[in-house]
Amino acid sequence: MSKGLFDAELGGNVFKKRIAAGNKGKSAGYRTIVGAVIGEKYFFLYAFSRSDRANINGKEKLALKELAKEFLAFNQTELNQLISRRW
């Protein structure tokens, strides 16, 4: 993604990236929604199969932007604490 290899910028540090599924290629594969500060932090927020749905709707996009905002605000110490937590 740091080289511009994403399919759509959805705003609010949210990007759509297509991923190939086996030998089907990207167009029939999966879509991922990633929250990113390019070159610094990347969070997979949501993934779905192209065969299950074509896209996310407006409400989902707004919710994912809010989620990205929250995740991207964590500093490295906070992320390390969250990762080491036992649920």
Contacts in CASP RR format, 6 or more apart in sequence:
PFRMAT RR
TARGET T0000
AUTHOR 0000-0000-0000
METHOD contacts of the structure
MODEL  1
MSKGLFDAELGGNVFKKRIAAGNKGKSAGYRTIVGAVIGEKYFFLYAFSR
SDRANINGKEKLALKELAKEFLAFNQTELNQLISRRW
1 15 0 8 1.000
1 17 0 8 1.000
1 34 0 8 1.000
1 36 0 8 1.000
1 38 0 8 1.000
1 39 0 8 1.000
1 42 0 8 1.000
2 38 0 8 1.000
2 39 0 8 1.000
4 38 0 8 1.000
5 17 0 8 1.000
6 15 0 8 1.000
6 16 0 8 1.000
6 17 0 8 1.000
6 34 0 8 1.000
7 15 0 8 1.000
7 16 0 8 1.000
7 17 0 8 1.000
7 18 0 8 1.000
8 15 0 8 1.000
8 16 0 8 1.000
9 15 0 8 1.000
10 16 0 8 1.000
10 33 0 8 1.000
10 61 0 8 1.000
10 64 0 8 1.000
10 65 0 8 1.000
11 65 0 8 1.000
12 65 0 8 1.000
12 68 0 8 1.000
12 69 0 8 1.000
13 35 0 8 1.000
13 36 0 8 1.000
13 37 0 8 1.000
13 65 0 8 1.000
13 68 0 8 1.000
13 69 0 8 1.000
13 72 0 8 1.000
14 33 0 8 1.000
14 34 0 8 1.000
14 35 0 8 1.000
14 36 0 8 1.000
14 45 0 8 1.000
14 61 0 8 1.000
14 64 0 8 1.000
14 65 0 8 1.000
14 68 0 8 1.000
15 33 0 8 1.000
15 34 0 8 1.000
15 35 0 8 1.000
15 36 0 8 1.000
16 31 0 8 1.000
16 32 0 8 1.000
16 33 0 8 1.000
16 34 0 8 1.000
17 31 0 8 1.000
17 32 0 8 1.000
17 34 0 8 1.000
18 26 0 8 1.000
18 27 0 8 1.000
18 29 0 8 1.000
18 30 0 8 1.000
18 31 0 8 1.000
18 32 0 8 1.000
19 26 0 8 1.000
19 29 0 8 1.000
19 30 0 8 1.000
19 31 0 8 1.000
19 32 0 8 1.000
19 47 0 8 1.000
20 26 0 8 1.000
20 29 0 8 1.000
21 28 0 8 1.000
21 29 0 8 1.000
21 30 0 8 1.000
21 49 0 8 1.000
21 50 0 8 1.000
22 29 0 8 1.000
27 50 0 8 1.000
28 50 0 8 1.000
28 51 0 8 1.000
29 49 0 8 1.000
29 50 0 8 1.000
29 51 0 8 1.000
30 47 0 8 1.000
30 48 0 8 1.000
30 49 0 8 1.000
30 50 0 8 1.000
31 47 0 8 1.000
31 48 0 8 1.000
31 49 0 8 1.000
31 50 0 8 1.000
31 55 0 8 1.000
32 44 0 8 1.000
32 46 0 8 1.000
32 47 0 8 1.000
33 44 0 8 1.000
33 45 0 8 1.000
33 46 0 8 1.000
33 47 0 8 1.000
33 56 0 8 1.000
33 64 0 8 1.000
34 42 0 8 1.000
34 43 0 8 1.000
34 44 0 8 1.000
34 45 0 8 1.000
35 41 0 8 1.000
35 42 0 8 1.000
35 43 0 8 1.000
35 44 0 8 1.000
35 45 0 8 1.000
35 64 0 8 1.000
35 68 0 8 1.000
35 71 0 8 1.000
35 72 0 8 1.000
36 42 0 8 1.000
36 43 0 8 1.000
36 68 0 8 1.000
36 72 0 8 1.000
37 72 0 8 1.000
41 71 0 8 1.000
41 72 0 8 1.000
43 68 0 8 1.000
43 71 0 8 1.000
43 72 0 8 1.000
45 64 0 8 1.000
45 67 0 8 1.000
45 68 0 8 1.000
45 71 0 8 1.000
46 56 0 8 1.000
46 60 0 8 1.000
46 64 0 8 1.000
48 56 0 8 1.000
56 64 0 8 1.000
74 82 0 8 1.000
END
